[in-house]
Amino acid sequence: MQQVTILGATGSIGVSTLDVIQRHPDRFSVFALSSHSRVEKLYHQILTFEPKYAVVATPQQAQKLQAQVASQGCQTQILAGPEGLVAVASASEVDQVMAAIVGAAGLLPTLAAAQAGKRVLLANKESLVSAGKLFMDAVRDNGAELLPIDSEHNAIFQCLPAQWQAKQRGPLFSKGVSKILLTGSGGPFRETPIAELANKTPAQAVAHPNWSMGQKISVDSATMMNKGLEFIEACRLFDAKPEQIEVVIHPQSVIHSMVQYSDGSVLAQLGQPDMRTPIAHAMMFPERGQSGVEPLNFADIAKLEFLPPDFNRYPCLRLAIEACQQDQESCTLLNAANEVSVARFLAGQIGFTDIAAVNGEVMATGTDIRITVLDDVLAIDQHGRALAEQFCAQR
C-alpha cells in the first residue's frame, strides 16, 4: 500500500489523482491533501478519503475546518501554511508526493519531498523552471525518484530508452537520442489574427480547445508561455541543451510529444487529452494499470497536423527559450514576472498582449543576484514580482 500526499488536491490534477487512487484501493491510500482556497471542496475530499492530514493556507481556515471535520467524526488533523505543506510532503510515512500546486508557491514543499527521498510526481513545472539545478541536485543527492506528470514530459519519458528510464539520468544524447520534439496545441488563439489578440478577454483565453485546466495554466497555454516553461523543464529533466529541443504545434493534442533517434526513428506517445493517463503511468511506474481513460479510436482521428510556432504570435515562447539559453537566473525571473502578469490579466487590469510585454520588460531589466542557494531563488522571485507589478501598473 503506497501512501500518497497530494499537494493541490482541489485543482484539476489533484482531482484526477484522486480518481486514479479510487480505482486502485488495494494499492494507494491518501496520507494528506492540501488546498489554498477551495476549502469547501477540500472538506468533502477529506470526508471521502479520510487522510491523516490536510493543509490549508491560514490558521483561521485550519481552525474552522478542524471543527467541521471533527463534527463528522473524522480524525483528519488540519495544518496550515507553508510549514504544513513541507511537513506532509516530507513525512516518513509518505511514499509518493503529487506536486500539483500551481506556481512558485509549490517550490518549497516539492523540494522538501525531493530532499526526503520520495517518489515525486511533478506537475509543478515551476520548481524546475525557478530552481532547476538545485532541485535536480536534491533529487540525486537524496535518492528521490522524479517522474513527470505534464503530458508532454511524461510522453517524452515513455519514449526514452528503458535503461535511461530506470536510472533517470545518464548521457541521453550520446546514446542514440538526437532530439526531443515538444508538442503543443497552440491554444485558443492559434488562428486568431495577431492584430486582434490585444482585445482578447480572460474568458476567451481560458477556453482551451482540448484540455480542461485551471485558469493560470490555460492563459499560459493561450500565450504559449506554458510551452516555454515546459521547454525549460525538459532541459532540466532530460539534461538537454536548448538546441536539442524543438517545439511543434499539434492542434489535435493526440501526440503528446516525441523523441527522435539518431537512426532516423521517431517514437511518439499518443492518447486522449486526459491527465489521468500520465498520472496513472507515474504512480504505477514501471507497471501499467487502469486510469479510467478510454483508448484512442483511430478511425475517429481525421488528421494530425504539425506546424512550426510563430514567435510573432507567441512572444512568450520566444522569451522562455531565450531565458533557457541565457542562465538559471533569467528563467527564475521570467517565471516570477509571468505569474504576476497573468494574475493581472485575469483580474482585468492589463490586456492579453500586455502579458508578453511585461514579461519582456522584466527580462530586459534583469538581476544582479546569482543563484547558489535556495534563498537566492526566492530573492530573484521576489525581485521579478516587484518589477512585474511596477510594469503592470504602467500599462
C-alpha positions as CSV (number, residue, x, y, z in Angstrom):
1,M,0.0,0.0,0.0
2,Q,1.5,3.3,-1.2
3,Q,0.8,6.4,1.0
4,V,0.3,9.4,-1.2
5,T,0.4,13.1,-0.4
6,I,-1.4,15.4,-2.9
7,L,-0.3,19.0,-2.9
8,G,-3.0,20.9,-4.6
9,A,-5.8,18.4,-4.2
10,T,-8.7,20.5,-5.3
11,G,-7.2,21.5,-8.7
12,S,-7.7,19.6,-11.9
13,I,-4.5,17.5,-11.3
14,G,-5.4,16.7,-7.7
15,V,-8.9,15.7,-8.6
16,S,-7.7,13.4,-11.4
17,T,-5.1,11.9,-9.0
18,L,-7.9,11.1,-6.5
19,D,-9.9,9.5,-9.3
20,V,-6.9,7.2,-10.1
21,I,-6.5,6.3,-6.4
22,Q,-10.2,5.4,-6.1
23,R,-9.7,2.9,-8.9
24,H,-6.9,1.1,-7.0
25,P,-7.9,1.0,-3.3
26,D,-5.7,-2.0,-2.8
27,R,-2.6,-0.1,-4.0
28,F,-2.9,3.5,-2.9
29,S,-4.0,5.3,0.3
30,V,-4.3,9.1,0.8
31,F,-1.9,10.3,3.5
32,A,-2.5,14.1,3.1
33,L,-4.4,16.6,1.0
34,S,-3.9,20.4,0.6
35,S,-5.8,23.3,-0.9
36,H,-5.1,27.0,-0.8
37,S,-8.5,28.5,-1.3
38,R,-11.1,25.8,-2.2
39,V,-11.7,24.8,1.4
40,E,-15.3,23.6,0.9
41,K,-14.1,21.3,-1.8
42,L,-11.3,20.1,0.4
43,Y,-13.8,19.4,3.2
44,H,-15.7,17.0,1.0
45,Q,-12.5,15.3,-0.1
46,I,-11.5,14.8,3.5
47,L,-14.8,13.1,4.3
48,T,-14.4,10.8,1.3
49,F,-10.7,9.8,1.7
50,E,-10.1,10.4,5.4
51,P,-6.4,11.4,5.1
52,K,-4.3,11.6,8.2
53,Y,-3.6,15.3,7.5
54,A,-5.0,18.2,5.4
55,V,-3.3,21.5,4.8
56,V,-4.9,24.9,4.2
57,A,-3.5,28.4,3.8
58,T,-4.1,30.1,7.1
59,P,-4.5,29.1,10.8
60,Q,-8.0,30.7,10.7
61,Q,-9.1,28.3,7.9
62,A,-7.5,25.4,9.7
63,Q,-9.3,26.1,12.9
64,K,-12.7,26.3,11.2
65,L,-12.1,23.2,9.0
66,Q,-10.9,21.2,12.0
67,A,-14.2,21.9,13.8
68,Q,-16.1,20.9,10.7
69,V,-14.4,17.5,10.1
70,A,-14.4,16.7,13.8
71,S,-18.2,17.2,13.9
72,Q,-18.4,14.5,11.3
73,G,-16.4,12.1,13.4
74,C,-13.4,12.4,11.1
75,Q,-9.9,12.1,12.6
76,T,-8.0,14.2,10.0
77,Q,-5.7,16.7,11.5
78,I,-5.7,20.1,9.8
79,L,-2.4,22.0,9.3
80,A,-1.8,25.5,7.9
81,G,0.7,27.4,5.8
82,P,4.0,26.5,4.1
83,E,5.2,24.7,7.2
84,G,2.2,22.3,6.9
85,L,2.9,21.7,3.2
86,V,6.5,20.9,3.9
87,A,5.5,18.5,6.8
88,V,3.1,16.4,4.7
89,A,5.5,16.3,1.7
90,S,8.4,15.0,3.8
91,A,6.7,12.8,6.4
92,S,8.3,9.5,6.9
93,E,5.1,7.5,6.2
94,V,4.8,9.0,2.7
95,D,5.8,7.1,-0.4
96,Q,4.7,9.4,-3.2
97,V,4.0,13.1,-3.4
98,M,1.9,14.6,-6.2
99,A,3.3,18.1,-6.6
100,A,0.4,19.9,-8.2
101,I,0.4,23.4,-6.5
102,V,0.5,26.0,-9.3
103,G,3.3,28.4,-9.5
104,A,6.4,29.2,-7.3
105,A,4.3,28.5,-4.2
106,G,4.8,24.8,-4.8
107,L,8.6,25.1,-4.8
108,L,9.3,24.6,-1.1
109,P,7.1,21.6,-0.4
110,T,8.2,19.9,-3.7
111,L,11.8,20.5,-2.8
112,A,11.2,19.1,0.7
113,A,9.7,15.9,-0.9
114,A,12.9,15.5,-3.0
115,Q,15.1,16.1,0.0
116,A,13.2,13.4,1.9
117,G,13.8,10.9,-0.9
118,K,10.2,10.5,-2.1
119,R,8.8,9.5,-5.4
120,V,8.0,13.0,-6.7
121,L,5.2,13.1,-9.2
122,L,6.0,16.5,-10.7
123,A,3.1,18.6,-12.1
124,N,4.6,21.8,-10.7
125,K,6.9,22.8,-13.5
126,E,7.9,26.0,-11.8
127,S,10.0,24.0,-9.3
128,L,12.3,23.1,-12.2
129,V,12.0,26.4,-14.0
130,S,12.8,28.5,-11.0
131,A,15.3,26.3,-9.2
132,G,16.5,23.8,-11.8
133,K,20.0,22.7,-10.7
134,L,19.2,23.0,-7.0
135,F,16.1,20.8,-7.5
136,M,17.8,18.2,-9.6
137,D,20.7,18.1,-7.2
138,A,18.3,17.4,-4.3
139,V,16.7,14.6,-6.3
140,R,20.1,13.0,-7.0
141,D,21.7,13.5,-3.6
142,N,18.8,12.2,-1.6
143,G,17.9,9.2,-3.8
144,A,14.5,10.6,-4.8
145,E,12.6,9.4,-7.8
146,L,11.3,12.1,-10.2
147,L,8.5,11.2,-12.6
148,P,7.0,14.0,-14.8
149,I,3.2,14.5,-14.9
150,D,2.9,17.1,-17.5
151,S,1.5,15.2,-20.5
152,E,4.4,16.3,-22.7
153,H,7.3,15.4,-20.4
154,N,5.5,12.1,-19.4
155,A,5.3,11.3,-23.1
156,I,9.0,12.0,-23.6
157,F,9.8,9.9,-20.6
158,Q,7.8,7.0,-22.0
159,C,9.6,7.2,-25.4
160,L,13.1,7.2,-23.9
161,P,15.3,4.0,-23.7
162,A,14.4,1.7,-20.8
163,Q,17.9,1.9,-19.4
164,W,17.5,5.7,-19.0
165,Q,14.0,5.3,-17.5
166,A,15.4,3.0,-14.8
167,K,18.2,5.3,-13.8
168,Q,16.6,8.7,-14.8
169,R,20.0,10.1,-15.5
170,G,22.9,9.5,-17.9
171,P,24.2,10.6,-21.3
172,L,20.9,10.6,-23.1
173,F,22.1,12.5,-26.2
174,S,25.2,10.5,-26.7
175,K,23.4,7.2,-26.6
176,G,21.1,7.3,-29.6
177,V,18.7,10.2,-28.8
178,S,19.1,13.1,-31.2
179,K,16.2,15.4,-30.5
180,I,13.2,15.9,-28.3
181,L,10.0,17.1,-30.1
182,L,7.8,19.0,-27.6
183,T,4.2,19.3,-28.9
184,G,1.6,22.0,-28.1
185,S,-1.9,22.7,-29.3
186,G,-1.3,26.4,-30.0
187,G,-4.1,27.3,-27.6
188,P,-7.4,29.0,-28.4
189,F,-5.9,31.8,-30.5
190,R,-3.9,29.7,-32.9
191,E,-5.8,31.1,-35.9
192,T,-6.8,34.5,-34.5
193,P,-5.4,37.4,-36.5
194,I,-2.5,38.8,-34.5
195,A,-3.9,42.3,-34.6
196,E,-7.0,41.1,-32.7
197,L,-5.1,39.5,-29.8
198,A,-4.9,42.7,-27.7
199,N,-8.7,42.7,-27.3
200,K,-9.0,39.1,-26.1
201,T,-10.7,38.7,-22.7
202,P,-9.8,36.4,-19.8
203,A,-12.9,34.3,-20.5
204,Q,-11.7,33.7,-24.1
205,A,-8.1,33.0,-23.0
206,V,-9.1,30.2,-20.6
207,A,-11.3,28.4,-23.1
208,H,-8.8,25.8,-24.1
209,P,-9.9,23.8,-27.2
210,N,-8.7,20.4,-25.9
211,W,-7.7,20.4,-22.2
212,S,-9.6,21.1,-19.0
213,M,-7.2,23.1,-16.8
214,G,-7.0,25.8,-14.2
215,Q,-7.2,29.5,-15.2
216,K,-3.5,30.3,-14.9
217,I,-2.2,27.4,-16.9
218,S,-5.0,28.0,-19.5
219,V,-3.8,31.6,-20.0
220,D,-0.2,30.2,-20.3
221,S,-1.4,27.9,-23.0
222,A,-3.0,30.8,-24.9
223,T,0.3,32.7,-24.8
224,M,2.3,29.5,-25.2
225,M,4.3,30.5,-22.1
226,N,3.2,27.1,-20.8
227,K,5.2,25.5,-23.7
228,G,8.1,27.8,-22.9
229,L,8.1,26.7,-19.3
230,E,7.9,23.1,-20.5
231,F,10.9,23.8,-22.8
232,I,12.9,24.9,-19.8
233,E,11.6,22.0,-17.7
234,A,12.6,19.5,-20.5
235,C,16.1,20.8,-20.5
236,R,16.4,20.2,-16.7
237,L,14.6,16.8,-16.7
238,F,16.5,15.3,-19.6
239,D,19.8,17.1,-19.3
240,A,19.2,18.6,-22.7
241,K,20.6,21.7,-24.4
242,P,18.1,24.2,-25.9
243,E,19.2,23.3,-29.4
244,Q,18.3,19.7,-28.7
245,I,14.6,20.5,-28.2
246,E,12.1,21.5,-30.9
247,V,8.6,22.9,-30.3
248,V,5.9,21.7,-32.7
249,I,2.4,23.0,-32.9
250,H,0.0,20.0,-33.0
251,P,-3.6,21.3,-32.8
252,Q,-5.3,17.9,-32.2
253,S,-3.3,17.1,-28.9
254,V,-3.3,13.4,-29.8
255,I,0.5,13.1,-29.9
256,H,1.7,14.4,-26.6
257,S,5.4,14.5,-27.5
258,M,8.1,12.6,-29.5
259,V,11.7,11.5,-29.3
260,Q,13.9,11.4,-32.4
261,Y,16.7,8.9,-32.5
262,S,20.0,9.0,-34.5
263,D,18.9,6.1,-36.7
264,G,16.0,8.1,-38.1
265,S,13.3,6.6,-35.9
266,V,10.8,8.9,-34.1
267,L,8.9,7.4,-31.1
268,A,5.6,9.1,-30.1
269,Q,3.2,8.7,-27.2
270,L,-0.4,9.1,-28.2
271,G,-3.5,9.2,-26.1
272,Q,-6.7,11.1,-25.2
273,P,-6.2,14.6,-23.7
274,D,-6.8,13.4,-20.2
275,M,-4.3,13.9,-17.4
276,R,-5.3,10.6,-15.7
277,T,-3.1,8.8,-18.3
278,P,0.2,10.4,-17.2
279,I,-0.8,10.4,-13.6
280,A,-1.6,6.6,-13.6
281,H,1.7,5.9,-15.5
282,A,3.8,7.8,-13.0
283,M,2.0,6.4,-9.9
284,M,2.4,2.8,-11.1
285,F,5.7,3.0,-12.9
286,P,7.2,0.7,-14.1
287,E,3.9,-1.2,-14.2
288,R,0.8,-0.2,-16.1
289,G,-2.8,0.0,-14.7
290,Q,-6.2,1.3,-15.3
291,S,-6.5,5.1,-15.4
292,G,-10.2,5.4,-16.4
293,V,-9.2,6.9,-19.8
294,E,-10.8,5.5,-22.9
295,P,-8.3,4.3,-25.6
296,L,-8.0,6.2,-28.9
297,N,-10.3,5.2,-31.7
298,F,-8.0,5.8,-34.7
299,A,-11.0,5.7,-37.1
300,D,-12.2,8.9,-35.4
301,I,-9.0,10.8,-36.0
302,A,-9.5,12.6,-39.2
303,K,-6.0,14.1,-39.4
304,L,-2.9,15.0,-37.4
305,E,-1.3,18.4,-38.1
306,F,2.1,19.7,-37.3
307,L,3.3,23.3,-37.7
308,P,6.3,25.4,-36.6
309,P,5.5,28.0,-33.9
310,D,5.1,31.7,-35.0
311,F,7.1,33.7,-32.5
312,N,5.2,36.9,-33.6
313,R,2.0,35.2,-32.3
314,Y,3.7,33.7,-29.3
315,P,6.4,36.1,-28.0
316,C,6.2,34.5,-24.5
317,L,7.5,31.2,-26.0
318,R,10.4,33.1,-27.5
319,L,11.2,34.8,-24.2
320,A,11.3,31.4,-22.4
321,I,13.6,29.9,-25.0
322,E,15.9,32.9,-24.7
323,A,15.9,32.7,-20.9
324,C,16.8,29.0,-21.1
325,Q,19.7,29.9,-23.5
326,Q,20.9,32.5,-21.0
327,D,21.0,31.3,-17.5
328,Q,19.0,30.0,-14.5
329,E,18.5,33.5,-13.1
330,S,16.7,34.6,-16.3
331,C,14.4,31.6,-16.0
332,T,13.6,32.3,-12.4
333,L,12.9,36.0,-13.2
334,L,10.7,35.2,-16.2
335,N,8.6,32.7,-14.2
336,A,8.0,35.3,-11.5
337,A,7.1,38.0,-13.9
338,N,4.7,35.8,-15.8
339,E,2.8,34.8,-12.6
340,V,2.2,38.4,-11.8
341,S,1.3,39.5,-15.4
342,V,-1.2,36.6,-15.8
343,A,-2.8,37.3,-12.5
344,R,-3.2,41.0,-13.5
345,F,-4.7,39.9,-16.9
346,L,-7.2,37.6,-15.2
347,A,-8.2,40.5,-12.9
348,G,-8.9,42.7,-15.9
349,Q,-6.0,45.1,-15.1
350,I,-3.9,44.6,-18.2
351,G,-4.6,43.3,-21.7
352,F,-3.7,39.9,-23.2
353,T,-0.7,41.2,-25.2
354,D,0.5,43.1,-22.2
355,I,1.5,39.8,-20.6
356,A,4.3,39.3,-23.0
357,A,5.2,43.0,-22.9
358,V,5.6,43.0,-19.1
359,N,7.5,39.7,-19.1
360,G,9.9,41.1,-21.7
361,E,10.4,44.3,-19.7
362,V,11.3,42.3,-16.6
363,M,13.6,40.1,-18.5
364,A,15.3,43.2,-20.0
365,T,15.8,44.7,-16.6
366,G,17.5,41.6,-15.2
367,T,19.0,41.0,-11.8
368,D,22.4,41.1,-10.2
369,I,21.7,38.1,-8.0
370,R,23.4,34.8,-8.8
371,I,21.8,31.6,-7.7
372,T,23.9,29.4,-5.4
373,V,21.4,28.5,-2.7
374,L,17.6,28.4,-2.3
375,D,17.4,31.9,-0.8
376,D,18.9,33.3,-4.0
377,V,16.0,31.7,-5.9
378,L,13.5,33.3,-3.5
379,A,15.2,36.7,-3.8
380,I,15.1,36.7,-7.6
381,D,11.5,35.6,-7.5
382,Q,10.5,38.5,-5.2
383,H,12.6,40.9,-7.4
384,G,10.8,39.7,-10.5
385,R,7.4,40.0,-9.0
386,A,8.1,43.6,-7.8
387,L,9.3,44.6,-11.2
388,A,6.3,43.0,-12.9
389,E,3.9,44.8,-10.6
390,Q,5.6,48.0,-11.4
391,F,5.4,47.5,-15.2
392,C,1.8,46.3,-15.0
393,A,0.8,49.5,-13.2
394,Q,2.3,51.5,-16.1
395,R,0.2,49.7,-18.8
